[in-house]
Amino acid sequence: MRKMIFAFIISAISGIACACPTNNLPACDSKLVDYTSVGEKLIADRCDRTDSVSWVHTINTPSGYKVDAVHGASLTITSQGVNNFLEGDDRVSVYFMNTYLGNLKAGCLLSCSETTSFDLGSYFEDGKQVILDQIFSSISAGTDMEVTAELKFVSNFLFDSEDWVKICQSKLTVCLSQSPIEDSTGGEMPAPAVPAPGAVLLSGAGTALAGLVRRRSL
């Protein structure tokens, strides 16, 4: 109730609006997007000081194609109830394949309209874009990519006994280049041959005629 009252007061005074940030991905051959509906409410209090939820994203290239390179990626999470601006105690850490991305941003309280975007191409380790490398490996192997959101309880007021946040939806956007899969001879995999109706009829007639000649010869 305290959060709701504060949210109305702040919105009325400053006219704060909830806006969705844009994803600044580099130019590439194609962008593949995967949406996951999470719909989980995290609750942390004085007894259970942390709560978390995990979900997965899967990116598949079209049939007959393989990924050549991943040029960029972004993760956008829609949430409700993150209110760092008012109290500073809703601290939701986000991890992508065990790599810490940062915390969810504060926003609106009454609806699932808070969005936080992470540029996955900006995380480096030993000079390498570690997350983009993991995404490339996952797409190549056809495996899932796990995301985790963890809420930690921090008491800022005497009567502050519980924090809650709802994770509504997650969107993974991958910018990549792809090419047709080649066969063992070095050429592109041919499309499976589909016999024409006339060829099927001729084949059936030939088989019947051969059987008739064989029976007469016996």
N, C-alpha and C positions, 0 to 999 in steps of 0.2 A: 504494500500500500504506500509506503514511504517513497519508493522509486516512482510509482505512478504519479503521485502528487508533484514531486520534483520535476518529472518529465513534462507535465502540463505547464508548470510555471516557466520553465526554461524555454519551451516552445513558444509560449505566448509572448515572452519578453523579446527574445532574439530572433524568432521566426526560423529556427533551425529546421532544415529540410533534409530528408534522407535521400541521398542520390547514389546511383550505381556508378562506380568508376569504370572507365574504359580500359580495355586490355591493349597495350601497345606492343603487339607482336611484330617481329620482322616480316618482310615480304618473303613468301615461300610458294612452293607449288600448290600445296593444299593445307587446309586446316581441318583437323578432325576433333570433334567435340563429344564428350561423354558426360551425361547428367546422372547424378545419384540423389535420390530423395532420401534424406536421413531421418528427419522427424523425431529426433531424440532430445529429451530434456535432461540437462545435467544439473544435479543438485549437490552442493557441498556445504557442510555446516561444521559446528564445533566438534562433532563426533567423527563424521566421515569428511575429512578435510579435502579430499580430492574425488573427482568423478570424471570419467572419460568415456568416449565413444569412438569406435573405429569403423571405417567403411572402405570400399575399394572402388577404383576406377579401372576400366579396361578400354584400351584403344586398339582397334583392329583395322588393318589396311584392307582395301577391297580385294576380293578373290582374284588370285593370279598376279598380285603385286607384292613387292617387298619394300620395306623402308630403307632408304639410302642414308638419310641423315635427319636429325632433329635439330631445327634451327632456333626454336623457342617454345615456351610453354607457360601457361598461367593457370593458377588455381583460384577460383572465386567461390567463397562460402557465404551463403545467406543465413543470417541468424536472427534471434530475437532476445532482448533482455540484456545485451551487453551494455553496461552503463558506466564505463570508466570515468566519463566526464563528471558524473554526479558524485560518485562515491569512491572510485578508484579501487574497488574490491572485486570486480568481475574480471579476473585475469584468465583468459582462455588461450592456452598455448596450442599451436598447430604444428604437427609433424607430418612430413611427406616422406614415406619410405625411410623412417627413422631420422630424417634430417629436420632440425628445428627451423621453422620458417619465420615465426614471430607470433604476436598476439592478435586476436580479433579486435577490430575497431569498435568503439562505442557508437551507438546510433539510436534508432527509435526503440520504444519499449513495447508498443501495443500490437505490432504486426511484424511479420517476417519480411522486413524490408531493409535490414542492415546488411551491407555487403562489404566484404574485405577481400581484396585481390592481392595475390602474391605472384611476382615475376619469378618463375622458376629458373630462368636463365641467368639470374643474378647471384646464384650461390656457387661459390668456387671453393675448391680444395686442391692444394698443390698446383694451382694455375689451371685446373680443369673445371668445366661446368659439370659438377658432380651429379646434379639432379637430371640434367638433360641426358647424360650418359646412362643413368639408370632407366630413364624413360625409353631410350633407344633399345636397351637390352630387353626391357619388358615387352615392347611392341614386337621385337624380332622373335622372342620366345613365346609370345601369346599368353603372358602371365598378367596377373592383377597387380595394381599399384595401390598400396594401403595408405590411408590418411587417418590421423588420429587427432582429436581435439580433447584437451584436458583442462578442466576447470579446477582452480585451486582456491580454497576459502581463505580470505584475509579479512579479519575483523577490524573495521575502522571506527566503530561506534560502540558504546556500551551495550546497546540492545541489538546490535547487528549479529544475528545468530544463524543466518542462512543466505547463501548466494545461489542463484539459478540462471541458467542460460539454455536456450533451445537452439539446436543446430537444425536448420530447416532443409537446406539443399546445398549441394556441392557441384561445381562444374569444372571439368578439366579440359582445357583447350591446348592442342598440340599443333605446332607449325612444323611441317616436315616436307621432305621431298621423297618420292617413291618412283619405282620403275617396274616394268613387267619382269616376272620370274623367268629365267632362261632354263632351257632343258640341258641335258648332258652334252649335246652337240654344240652348244654355244648360241643357239637360236632361241627365239621366244617360244614358250610353251604353246603348241598349237591347240586350237579349240577342238573338242571332241567331235569326231565325224558323225553326222546323222544321216543314215541312208535315205535316199529319196523313195517315195512310195512305189515308183516303177521298178526300182532296183529290188525292192523287197518282193514284188510279185514275180519278177523274172527268176530270182533266186529260189523261190518256192516252187515255181514250175520246173526248173531244172532239177531240183531234188526229187520231185515226184517222177519225172521222166527217167531219171537214173535208176530209181527203185523199180519202175516197171520193166526196164530192159534187164535188170539183174534177175527178176523173178522169171522172165521168159527164158533166159539162158539156162536156168536151173531146170 
